[in-house]
């Protein structure tokens, strides 16, 4: 557990730096759109492409196809659970959407990918990304539509993350390679995911007072479900009913804190970002205790 906590604290140092910078100079928060754009359009796609171009082979598919199936089943399950639970936690329609999103989608990318790679290596990260393909597709389609009220369109599937995923799969299956200088640039961009993602988290959360966050009883049941109940159910099912290869990626997805898109997506359309910020800050705070515990069970 000590190793996990150490890796987690390294990430949270960047979160705290972002939070203190935002508190000290609030005008910096207005620049979070640039960081978000870099993460979504450059750094994270670079990591996804690099991982799949290196590890996604025919032999890998034959061995690990169950990960994609497992991720799809888990997504459908948590979508159903969130639809049942959210209306019982709040009567406010938009808050229900935020709660549904937070129970369905955790911070599996900015935080989970970096933590997985640092603890278990590139092979485990490839497994996690494959497992999370259904979650990524849901994030930028139904998740985006739910939090913004935007018109549903197939074009939302065409974004840097999905394009990088497809290109990485093509390169992996064909064995094609990139020129050395481009490959080095992609590796440098990939290394930015963790630090920039956590700095962005801290900056966004610094816009809210601790009083606004902590003194809201409705947020705590959602955080408890996200950090305790869902990981427990996932662990028991994967440990005793499903192939053991699903345990590591499924538990990683289940135990990560709430994601930031409940703040970023509503901000695009002028919706209230406070409900999502509450869940993000509280869940990231308590995950310092819960995440090392769940990972120590593997």
NORMO-V392960 format. One record per pair of residues at least 4 apart in sequence whose ideal C-beta (glycine too) atoms are under 8 Angstrom apart, sorted by the first residue. I is the first residue (numbers start at 0). GAP is how many residues later the second one is. D is the distance in whole Angstrom. If there is no record, write none. Layout:
I_GAP_D ; I_GAP_D
//
This chain:
0_4_6 ; 0_291_5 ; 0_292_7 ; 0_294_8 ; 0_295_4 ; 1_4_6 ; 2_4_7 ; 2_116_7 ; 3_4_6 ; 3_115_7 ; 3_287_7 ; 3_288_4 ; 3_291_5 ; 3_292_6 ; 4_4_6 ; 4_283_8 ; 4_287_5 ; 5_4_7 ; 6_4_7 ; 6_108_6 ; 6_111_5 ; 6_112_6 ; 7_4_6 ; 7_107_7 ; 7_279_8 ; 7_280_6 ; 7_283_6 ; 7_284_6 ; 8_4_7 ; 8_279_8 ; 9_4_8 ; 10_4_7 ; 10_100_6 ; 10_103_6 ; 10_104_7 ; 10_183_6 ; 10_187_5 ; 11_4_6 ; 11_186_7 ; 11_272_8 ; 11_276_7 ; 12_4_6 ; 13_4_6 ; 13_180_7 ; 13_181_5 ; 13_184_4 ; 13_185_5 ; 13_188_7 ; 14_4_6 ; 14_183_4 ; 14_184_7 ; 14_186_5 ; 14_187_4 ; 14_190_8 ; 14_269_7 ; 15_4_6 ; 15_186_6 ; 16_4_6 ; 16_182_6 ; 16_185_6 ; 17_4_6 ; 17_180_7 ; 17_181_4 ; 17_182_7 ; 17_183_6 ; 17_184_2 ; 17_185_4 ; 17_187_8 ; 17_188_7 ; 18_4_6 ; 18_183_4 ; 18_184_7 ; 18_186_6 ; 18_187_5 ; 19_4_6 ; 19_182_8 ; 19_186_8 ; 20_4_6 ; 20_7_6 ; 20_178_8 ; 20_181_7 ; 20_182_7 ; 20_185_7 ; 21_4_6 ; 21_6_6 ; 21_7_5 ; 21_180_7 ; 21_181_4 ; 21_182_8 ; 21_183_8 ; 21_184_3 ; 21_185_7 ; 22_183_5 ; 25_180_8 ; 25_181_7 ; 26_4_8 ; 27_4_8 ; 27_175_6 ; 28_174_6 ; 28_175_7 ; 28_177_6 ; 28_178_5 ; 30_4_7 ; 30_172_8 ; 31_4_6 ; 31_168_6 ; 31_171_5 ; 31_172_6 ; 32_4_6 ; 33_4_6 ; 34_4_6 ; 34_161_6 ; 34_164_7 ; 34_165_5 ; 34_168_7 ; 35_4_6 ; 35_164_6 ; 35_228_6 ; 36_4_5 ; 37_4_5 ; 37_5_6 ; 37_154_8 ; 37_158_7 ; 38_4_5 ; 38_5_6 ; 38_71_7 ; 38_154_7 ; 38_157_6 ; 38_158_6 ; 38_161_7 ; 39_4_6 ; 39_5_8 ; 39_119_8 ; 39_120_7 ; 39_121_7 ; 40_4_7 ; 40_119_5 ; 41_4_6 ; 41_118_7 ; 41_147_6 ; 42_4_7 ; 42_146_5 ; 42_147_7 ; 42_149_5 ; 42_150_5 ; 42_153_6 ; 42_154_8 ; 43_4_6 ; 43_65_6 ; 43_66_8 ; 43_69_8 ; 43_116_8 ; 43_117_6 ; 43_149_6 ; 44_4_6 ; 44_115_4 ; 44_116_6 ; 44_118_7 ; 44_119_4 ; 45_4_6 ; 45_118_7 ; 45_140_5 ; 45_141_8 ; 45_143_4 ; 45_144_5 ; 46_4_6 ; 46_66_7 ; 46_142_8 ; 46_143_4 ; 46_146_5 ; 47_4_6 ; 47_81_6 ; 47_113_6 ; 47_116_5 ; 47_117_5 ; 47_120_6 ; 48_4_6 ; 48_115_4 ; 48_116_8 ; 48_118_6 ; 48_119_4 ; 48_122_8 ; 48_137_7 ; 49_4_6 ; 49_118_7 ; 49_133_8 ; 49_136_5 ; 49_137_6 ; 49_140_5 ; 50_4_6 ; 50_71_7 ; 50_74_6 ; 50_75_5 ; 50_78_6 ; 50_117_7 ; 51_4_4 ; 51_74_7 ; 51_77_7 ; 51_113_6 ; 51_116_3 ; 51_117_5 ; 51_119_7 ; 51_120_5 ; 52_114_8 ; 52_115_5 ; 52_118_4 ; 52_119_5 ; 52_123_8 ; 52_125_8 ; 53_68_7 ; 53_72_8 ; 53_118_7 ; 54_5_6 ; 54_67_7 ; 54_68_7 ; 54_71_4 ; 54_117_6 ; 55_4_6 ; 55_5_7 ; 55_70_7 ; 55_74_8 ; 55_112_6 ; 55_113_5 ; 55_116_3 ; 55_117_7 ; 56_4_7 ; 56_115_6 ; 56_116_7 ; 57_4_7 ; 57_115_6 ; 58_4_6 ; 59_4_6 ; 59_66_7 ; 59_112_8 ; 60_4_6 ; 63_4_8 ; 63_63_6 ; 63_66_6 ; 63_181_7 ; 64_4_7 ; 65_4_6 ; 65_177_6 ; 65_179_6 ; 65_180_7 ; 66_4_6 ; 66_60_6 ; 66_63_5 ; 66_64_5 ; 66_178_7 ; 66_179_7 ; 66_182_6 ; 67_4_7 ; 67_62_6 ; 67_63_7 ; 67_65_6 ; 67_66_7 ; 68_4_6 ; 69_4_6 ; 69_61_6 ; 69_172_7 ; 69_173_8 ; 69_176_4 ; 69_179_8 ; 69_180_6 ; 70_4_6 ; 70_59_7 ; 70_60_4 ; 70_61_6 ; 70_62_6 ; 70_63_5 ; 70_64_7 ; 70_178_7 ; 70_179_8 ; 70_182_8 ; 71_4_7 ; 71_62_5 ; 72_4_6 ; 73_4_6 ; 73_160_7 ; 73_176_6 ; 73_179_7 ; 73_180_8 ; 74_4_6 ; 74_29_7 ; 74_59_5 ; 74_60_6 ; 74_63_6 ; 75_4_7 ; 76_4_6 ; 77_4_6 ; 77_25_6 ; 77_26_5 ; 77_152_7 ; 78_4_7 ; 78_25_5 ; 78_59_8 ; 79_4_7 ; 80_4_6 ; 80_22_7 ; 80_149_8 ; 81_4_6 ; 81_17_7 ; 81_18_4 ; 81_19_8 ; 81_21_4 ; 81_22_5 ; 82_17_6 ; 83_4_8 ; 84_4_6 ; 84_14_7 ; 84_18_6 ; 84_140_7 ; 85_4_7 ; 85_10_4 ; 85_11_8 ; 85_13_4 ; 85_14_5 ; 85_17_7 ; 86_4_8 ; 86_9_6 ; 88_7_8 ; 88_10_6 ; 88_129_6 ; 88_132_6 ; 88_133_6 ; 89_5_4 ; 89_6_6 ; 89_9_6 ; 89_128_5 ; 90_5_8 ; 91_4_7 ; 92_4_7 ; 93_4_7 ; 93_172_8 ; 93_177_6 ; 93_178_6 ; 93_181_7 ; 94_4_6 ; 94_123_7 ; 94_180_5 ; 95_4_6 ; 96_4_6 ; 96_49_5 ; 96_50_6 ; 97_4_6 ; 97_49_7 ; 97_164_5 ; 97_168_8 ; 97_177_4 ; 97_178_5 ; 97_181_7 ; 98_4_6 ; 98_123_5 ; 98_176_8 ; 98_180_8 ; 99_4_6 ; 99_46_7 ; 100_4_6 ; 100_42_6 ; 100_45_6 ; 100_46_6 ; 100_158_8 ; 100_160_7 ; 100_161_5 ; 100_175_8 ; 101_120_6 ; 101_124_6 ; 101_156_4 ; 101_157_7 ; 101_160_6 ; 101_174_7 ; 101_177_5 ; 101_181_8 ; 102_119_7 ; 102_122_6 ; 102_123_6 ; 102_127_7 ; 103_34_7 ; 103_39_7 ; 104_30_6 ; 104_33_7 ; 104_34_6 ; 104_38_6 ; 104_154_5 ; 104_156_7 ; 105_6_7 ; 105_120_7 ; 105_147_6 ; 105_148_7 ; 105_149_8 ; 105_150_4 ; 105_151_7 ; 105_152_6 ; 105_153_6 ; 106_4_4 ; 106_5_6 ; 106_149_5 ; 106_150_5 ; 106_151_7 ; 106_152_5 ; 106_153_7 ; 106_177_8 ; 107_4_4 ; 107_5_7 ; 107_20_8 ; 107_24_6 ; 107_27_6 ; 107_144_7 ; 107_145_5 ; 107_148_5 ; 107_151_8 ; 108_4_5 ; 108_23_7 ; 108_27_8 ; 108_84_8 ; 108_88_8 ; 108_150_8 ; 109_4_7 ; 109_83_6 ; 109_84_7 ; 109_87_3 ; 109_88_7 ; 109_90_8 ; 109_91_7 ; 109_149_8 ; 109_150_8 ; 110_4_6 ; 110_83_8 ; 110_86_7 ; 110_87_7 ; 110_145_6 ; 110_146_7 ; 111_4_6 ; 111_16_7 ; 111_20_8 ; 111_140_5 ; 111_141_7 ; 111_144_5 ; 112_4_6 ; 112_12_6 ; 112_15_7 ; 112_16_7 ; 112_80_6 ; 112_81_8 ; 113_4_6 ; 113_79_6 ; 113_80_3 ; 113_83_7 ; 114_4_6 ; 114_137_8 ; 114_176_8 ; 115_4_6 ; 115_8_5 ; 115_9_5 ; 115_12_5 ; 115_133_8 ; 115_136_6 ; 116_4_7 ; 116_5_6 ; 116_7_7 ; 116_8_4 ; 118_5_8 ; 118_176_7 ; 119_4_3 ; 119_5_7 ; 119_128_7 ; 120_4_7 ; 121_4_6 ; 122_4_7 ; 123_4_6 ; 123_124_6 ; 123_125_8 ; 124_4_6 ; 125_4_6 ; 126_4_6 ; 126_118_8 ; 126_121_7 ; 126_122_5 ; 127_4_6 ; 127_120_8 ; 127_121_5 ; 127_124_6 ; 127_125_8 ; 128_4_7 ; 128_36_8 ; 129_119_8 ; 130_115_8 ; 130_118_4 ; 130_119_7 ; 130_122_7 ; 131_4_6 ; 131_117_7 ; 131_121_6 ; 132_4_7 ; 132_32_7 ; 133_4_6 ; 134_4_6 ; 134_118_7 ; 135_4_7 ; 135_25_6 ; 135_26_7 ; 135_29_7 ; 136_4_6 ; 136_20_7 ; 136_25_7 ; 137_4_5 ; 137_5_6 ; 138_4_5 ; 138_5_7 ; 138_122_7 ; 139_4_6 ; 139_16_6 ; 139_17_7 ; 139_19_6 ; 139_21_7 ; 139_22_7 ; 140_4_7 ; 140_11_8 ; 140_15_5 ; 140_16_6 ; 141_4_6 ; 142_4_7 ; 142_118_7 ; 142_122_7 ; 143_4_6 ; 143_6_6 ; 143_12_6 ; 143_117_8 ; 143_121_6 ; 144_4_7 ; 144_5_5 ; 144_6_8 ; 144_7_5 ; 144_11_8 ; 146_114_7 ; 146_115_7 ; 146_118_4 ; 146_119_5 ; 146_124_7 ; 147_117_5 ; 147_118_7 ; 147_120_6 ; 147_121_5 ; 147_123_7 ; 148_120_7 ; 149_119_8 ; 151_4_8 ; 153_4_8 ; 156_5_6 ; 157_4_7 ; 157_5_7 ; 158_4_7 ; 159_4_6 ; 160_4_6 ; 161_4_6 ; 162_4_6 ; 163_4_6 ; 164_4_6 ; 165_4_6 ; 166_4_6 ; 167_4_6 ; 168_4_6 ; 169_4_6 ; 169_6_7 ; 170_4_8 ; 170_5_5 ; 170_6_8 ; 170_7_8 ; 176_6_7 ; 177_4_5 ; 177_5_5 ; 177_8_7 ; 178_4_7 ; 179_4_6 ; 180_4_7 ; 181_4_6 ; 182_4_7 ; 183_4_7 ; 184_4_6 ; 185_4_6 ; 186_4_7 ; 187_4_7 ; 190_4_8 ; 191_4_5 ; 192_4_6 ; 193_4_6 ; 194_4_6 ; 195_4_6 ; 196_4_7 ; 197_4_7 ; 198_4_6 ; 199_4_6 ; 199_60_7 ; 200_4_6 ; 200_59_6 ; 200_79_7 ; 200_83_7 ; 201_4_6 ; 202_4_8 ; 203_56_6 ; 203_59_5 ; 203_60_7 ; 203_73_7 ; 203_76_8 ; 204_72_6 ; 204_75_6 ; 204_76_5 ; 204_79_8 ; 206_70_7 ; 207_4_5 ; 207_5_6 ; 207_66_7 ; 207_69_5 ; 207_70_8 ; 207_73_7 ; 208_4_7 ; 209_4_6 ; 210_4_6 ; 211_4_8 ; 211_62_6 ; 211_65_8 ; 211_66_7 ; 212_6_8 ; 212_64_7 ; 212_65_5 ; 212_68_5 ; 212_69_6 ; 213_68_8 ; 215_62_6 ; 217_4_8 ; 218_4_6 ; 218_56_8 ; 218_59_4 ; 218_60_6 ; 218_63_6 ; 219_4_6 ; 219_62_7 ; 220_4_6 ; 221_4_6 ; 221_36_8 ; 221_57_6 ; 222_4_6 ; 222_35_7 ; 222_56_6 ; 222_59_5 ; 222_60_5 ; 222_63_6 ; 223_4_5 ; 223_5_7 ; 224_4_5 ; 224_5_6 ; 225_4_6 ; 225_31_7 ; 225_32_6 ; 225_53_8 ; 225_57_6 ; 226_4_7 ; 226_28_7 ; 226_30_7 ; 226_56_6 ; 226_59_6 ; 226_60_6 ; 226_63_4 ; 227_4_6 ; 227_62_7 ; 228_4_6 ; 229_4_6 ; 229_24_5 ; 229_25_8 ; 230_4_6 ; 230_20_6 ; 230_23_4 ; 230_24_4 ; 230_59_7 ; 230_63_5 ; 231_4_6 ; 232_4_6 ; 232_21_8 ; 233_4_6 ; 233_16_5 ; 233_17_6 ; 233_19_8 ; 233_20_4 ; 233_21_8 ; 234_4_6 ; 234_12_7 ; 234_16_6 ; 234_19_8 ; 234_59_7 ; 234_62_6 ; 235_4_6 ; 235_5_8 ; 236_4_5 ; 236_5_6 ; 237_4_5 ; 237_6_7 ; 237_8_5 ; 237_9_4 ; 237_12_5 ; 237_13_7 ; 238_5_8 ; 238_8_6 ; 241_4_5 ; 241_5_8 ; 245_4_5 ; 246_4_6 ; 246_51_6 ; 247_4_6 ; 247_50_6 ; 248_4_6 ; 249_4_6 ; 250_4_6 ; 250_43_6 ; 250_44_7 ; 250_46_8 ; 250_47_7 ; 251_4_7 ; 251_43_8 ; 253_40_8 ; 254_32_8 ; 254_35_6 ; 254_36_6 ; 254_39_4 ; 254_40_7 ; 255_31_7 ; 255_35_7 ; 256_23_7 ; 256_26_4 ; 256_27_5 ; 256_29_8 ; 256_30_4 ; 256_34_8 ; 257_4_7 ; 257_18_8 ; 257_21_4 ; 257_22_5 ; 257_25_4 ; 257_26_8 ; 258_21_7 ; 259_4_6 ; 259_16_8 ; 259_20_6 ; 260_4_5 ; 260_15_8 ; 261_4_7 ; 261_11_8 ; 261_13_7 ; 261_14_3 ; 261_15_8 ; 261_17_6 ; 261_18_7 ; 262_4_6 ; 262_10_5 ; 262_13_4 ; 262_14_5 ; 262_17_6 ; 263_4_7 ; 264_4_8 ; 265_4_8 ; 265_5_4 ; 265_6_7 ; 265_7_5 ; 265_10_7 ; 266_4_8 ; 266_6_5 ; 272_4_6 ; 273_4_6 ; 274_4_7 ; 275_4_6 ; 276_4_6 ; 277_4_6 ; 278_4_6 ; 279_4_6 ; 280_4_6 ; 281_4_6 ; 282_4_6 ; 285_4_6 ; 286_4_5 ; 287_4_8 ; 288_4_7 ; 289_4_6 ; 290_4_6 ; 291_4_6 ; 292_4_7 ; 293_4_8
//
